[in-house]
Amino acid sequence: MLRLFKKKRPRLEQQSTVESAELLTKTSIALDDVMNLVVFLRDRTGIHFTLEDAPLTRCDSLVHLVLQEQSLPIEAAEAFCLWLISPILGKEFLQSQ
């Protein structure tokens, strides 16, 4: 599991993060695995996350965090996806081959 530190956009209301905290809590975390991440939305705004143990973060976890941040129902996950872009992704992919 992961621990999430989230920077909220100023125009959004503060929401309960109990579910995401339970989903993303981890007891032992290596400092090297902390990563800043921005999920850009269609309206050209971004949601800033700081993820611990980021290399183990699954895309579906990120989708659920975005849904919670945007106050969308869980069923919305069926209609949304994330496009992941990072130079780190290419490097890890090449190392595993």
PyMOL commands that set and color helices and strands:
alter all, ss='L'
color gray80, all
select helices_A, chain A and resi 18-23+31-33+54-56+59-69+74-78+87-96
alter helices_A, ss='H'
color red, helices_A
select strands_A, chain A and resi 4-7+35-40+46-51
alter strands_A, ss='S'
color yellow, strands_A
deselect
rebuild
show_as cartoon
